[in-house]
Each structure stands twice: as structure tokens, then as C-alpha cells.
Amino acid sequence: MGLACSREVFTSIFYTGAVTKKCCGELMELGKVCHDAFVKKTHEDPLYKDLSESTIGKKSIKTWNTCASVIDISPSSSASGVISPAENPDLIIKENNCKTKVELPCATEVFTSIFKTGAVTKNCCGETQGIG
């Protein structure tokens, strides 16, 4: 997913916002397993750990199902449910070959600098510039 669409999906789950049809398409391309793993991994970040796991899970499923209906994919056939707390999102991301244009640590840095407070390292600035 591109940075703009990652931001839309992130905002719709961890804050409040809508996802455009274009970004829904990118989310569907990412796949449900990878989507769930990235949501779980983000929720483990100390900045978001205080948010209700139940609320984040519901918003994640709602975002996925809304996008599935916009892109005309059956939500029930594509939604496996949010991964359980016992499952290791890093392992799921690796095993399912979840691809990102910006690696997860840099994506977290960039999101944190946008939605909270924080700085972006030179390395992550380079990755972010690399995707445009």
C-alpha cells in the first residue's frame, strides 16, 4: 500500500475517518491476513496499546468489510477475523509474505510523527521519499 492509503486505513481504524475507493482497492490487494497482522502489530506499539483491543478489532473488521463491499468482494469470504492476541503478527507478516513499500518500523515512525509527536529518522525519510 502507498503511504496515502496506509494513512487512510490507519486513521479509519485507530482514529476516525473514511477510506476512498482507490485505497479500498489497495487494502483488498494487501489481503485480510496481512491487514489483520499489521493492525495487531500497530496496536502493540506503546502509543496505541491503551486503545481498546475490542474497539480496534471492530473498527478493523468494519473497515475491511466496507472496503470489500466497495470493491465488490464478499466480506464473509474474505474476512477471517482479527488475529488473536496469541498469534505473533511479525511471524504472520513474514509467513504470508506481506509486502510493504515502507518497512513497518518506518511506517510506524511516520504515522507517529503525523498523528502524535515524534521525529522521523534519516533512514525512514529516505524510505518515505522512495515511495513518492
Solvent accessible surface area in square Angstrom, and as a share of the most:
residue,aa,sasa,rsa
1,M,45,0.20
2,G,19,0.18
3,L,29,0.15
4,A,68,0.52
5,C,2,0.01
6,S,27,0.17
7,R,93,0.34
8,E,46,0.21
9,V,10,0.06
10,F,13,0.06
11,T,27,0.16
12,S,12,0.08
13,I,1,0.01
14,F,12,0.05
15,Y,69,0.26
16,T,122,0.71
17,G,43,0.42
18,A,90,0.69
19,V,27,0.16
20,T,70,0.41
21,K,135,0.57
22,K,141,0.60
23,C,4,0.03
24,C,1,0.00
25,G,26,0.25
26,E,44,0.20
27,L,0,0.00
28,M,24,0.11
29,E,155,0.69
30,L,33,0.16
31,G,23,0.22
32,K,13,0.06
33,V,60,0.34
34,C,10,0.06
35,H,4,0.02
36,D,0,0.00
37,A,0,0.00
38,F,27,0.11
39,V,10,0.06
40,K,21,0.09
41,K,57,0.24
42,T,18,0.11
43,H,17,0.08
44,E,66,0.29
45,D,28,0.15
46,P,114,0.72
47,L,75,0.37
48,Y,2,0.01
49,K,122,0.52
50,D,142,0.73
51,L,68,0.34
52,S,58,0.38
53,E,86,0.38
54,S,66,0.43
55,T,67,0.39
56,I,9,0.04
57,G,12,0.11
58,K,141,0.60
59,K,56,0.24
60,S,0,0.00
61,I,61,0.31
62,K,144,0.61
63,T,12,0.07
64,W,6,0.02
65,N,47,0.24
66,T,70,0.41
67,C,1,0.00
68,A,0,0.00
69,S,71,0.46
70,V,63,0.36
71,I,51,0.26
72,D,129,0.67
73,I,65,0.33
74,S,57,0.37
75,P,43,0.27
76,S,98,0.63
77,S,92,0.59
78,S,30,0.19
79,A,32,0.25
80,S,86,0.56
81,G,27,0.26
82,V,48,0.28
83,I,20,0.10
84,S,48,0.31
85,P,93,0.59
86,A,102,0.79
87,E,74,0.33
88,N,80,0.41
89,P,5,0.03
90,D,72,0.37
91,L,90,0.45
92,I,18,0.09
93,I,28,0.14
94,K,164,0.70
95,E,121,0.54
96,N,69,0.36
97,N,97,0.50
98,C,17,0.10
99,K,134,0.57
100,T,50,0.29
101,K,134,0.57
102,V,11,0.06
103,E,102,0.46
104,L,32,0.16
105,P,99,0.62
106,C,4,0.03
107,A,17,0.13
108,T,31,0.18
109,E,46,0.21
110,V,10,0.06
111,F,20,0.08
112,T,17,0.10
113,S,37,0.24
114,I,75,0.38
115,F,55,0.23
116,K,88,0.37
117,T,121,0.70
118,G,51,0.49
119,A,89,0.69
120,V,44,0.26
121,T,71,0.42
122,K,186,0.79
123,N,107,0.55
124,C,4,0.03
125,C,57,0.34
126,G,40,0.39
127,E,50,0.22
128,T,29,0.17
129,Q,145,0.64
130,G,67,0.65
131,I,50,0.25
132,G,90,0.87
